[in-house]
């Protein structure tokens, strides 16, 4: 099991209910500990709700959470030691360097697409889809939707399960 998979499994313990990991990367997380610069091997997660930095320690963990709505910009680069990503959020500068494991480009794109946005308010659940199909059936009965329109929408909803 690689470092990415191990750290992802550990970090899952601290995610919120309904929070899904969309992309993850492993690298050297730069932070301050007791006012001094420190570097820790850690994971950066782009979830459907927020961005999470997680590092395992001998006796615990370090974790920093950034809602996408607070991220103002992202910088990225690549050198001989691997990729580097820097985020600016709520006056904080967060940096991860020497990224060699994970989908770096996918991670960057996921975060860029969510910068400045509020977390997803509601995820689609299995209970919500039958209710929506029932509403569509009522619209079909009233003649608002044709049989073809009803079947098309029902198929779209069922594909989300």
Secondary structure by P-SEA (a helix, b strand, c coil): ccaaaaaaaaaccccccccccccccccbbbbbcccbbbbbbccccccccbbbbbbbccccbbbbbbccccccccccccccccbbbbbbcccbbbbbccccccaaaaaaaaaaaccccccccccccaaaaaaaaaaaaaaaaaccccaaaaaaaaaaaaaac
